[in-house]
Structure formats: C-alpha cells, structure tokens
Amino acid sequence: MTDEQVVVKYEEEHIAFVKLNRPHALNALNYESLCVLGELVNEIRVRRDLRAVVFFGEGKAFCAGADLKERRTLSPDQVRRNVLKIRDVFTEIENLPQPTIAVLHGFALGGGFELSLACDLRYAAKHTQFGLIETSLAIIPGAGGTQRLTRLVGPMWAKKLIFTAERIQSDLALQLGILTGVEEDFESAKKKAITIARGIAENGPIAVRQAKFAINQGQNVDLTTGLEIESQAYELLIPTKDRLEALDAFAERRKPVFLGE
C-alpha cells in the first residue's frame, strides 16, 4: 500500500498498523475510506499470524469524524448507506479476534471517537480533544457511540456528553475510564501502544483471542452465563500445542515460543 491511499496498512512482528491517511481533511471518514478500512479489517481478521492491531491517524488528528463536505452532496439514501457502512465497519473492528489499540491525538470527534470506542485499548496524547458532537449537527451518533460510550462510562456521563456535544480533554477522558493511558504527545502515545502490542504478541495468541472472546461475549450476560462462556473458551485451549509449550518452557526455565497452534 502507498501513501496515496486513504487508509494504509503495514505490519511488524505479528502486529498490524492501520493508518487513516487523509491528513488534509483531518482524516475525516468519507465513503471511500470506510470501504477501504472495511476491506483491511476483513483481511486482518483471518490472519492467524497477526496478534495485535494498532490504529492511528496521519497528520494533526486521529479522526475528525464523518466527512461533512461529502455529506452535503449526498442524497438521503446515500446518507443511510454511509451510516450503515460506518456502523458495520466499526462493529467489525470491535469483533476482530486480535486485541486492538487506538492511538489518539489532535481530535477524536464524532465518528473518530466512535472508531476508538470500537477498539479494546486507547492511548492518547495529552491535549487530544474527544467528543460525540453529532447533536450540534442535528443528528445523533450513528456508529455505535450511544451504545459503546454508555457501556464504558455509564448512562449519566454518556447522556451529558452526547446531549451537550461537549468536547473533553484527555485528562477527563482518562478519569472517566475512556482512555487506558495518556502520554505527553502523539509519538509517546504511539510508542506506548506499540510496547503494549508487542507485549500482547509475546503471549499465547490463541489464549489472547479466547480471552477477548470471553470478555466481549460475557460482559452483557448474567454471571452464570458468563462463567459458562469462560469455561468453553478455556476448553478450546487444553489441546493446543502452545499450552504444552508453556509448561515445557516453565520447567526448562526459558521463554516460551508460541506458534498459535
């Protein structure tokens, strides 16, 4: 992939990096970028050798949301198409078997904020602005924001942020539990995310995937059902070669080599 493309993917040691690449538009998401992003996510989904995914934006921002210049040219049916596409692509990101990390800087507004909410972990530069600002445009978050933010911070804060279209800074986002961590600038946040991704990639990849599955599937069910989901996820790990490799490595006092088998 080349820098002329609206979304760029590259790889490094079991980690996929997905870069939003429309810096002239603060990485606003038009229909083309959503289609490319969706294609890349589907490609990553089936790659057993990829163990973590890092999302970030080129230029001065992570993502300023939907491309409003494009939106002004669309018919109502085309608007519906775009909203359905962005919702579905973000759901595909949320459902990736690999852990996902968003690196945020500049602006993470509207659809950009919603994209980050679909990721498992979020690290941000100190002065990043966050907001679901859709009500200021006479619409509502349509890419999962009303649902994912509520599950993350609770209904009271979700209502306040969505009703007011308020923009908040990284420090408050961290206090609310939206962010995993805050770093001084974008490069520091990206470096931190890469360190976390590499740490994830060192662990048993099947185990990490099953842990993510158990957490995601269990968070909205009762405890008894959640425990059953966990048991089923664990059961799949018992016959794996990686589990036996971990035991051998422990006995031999060496670092395990996991192959995802």
Disulfide bonds with the S-S distance in Angstrom:
none
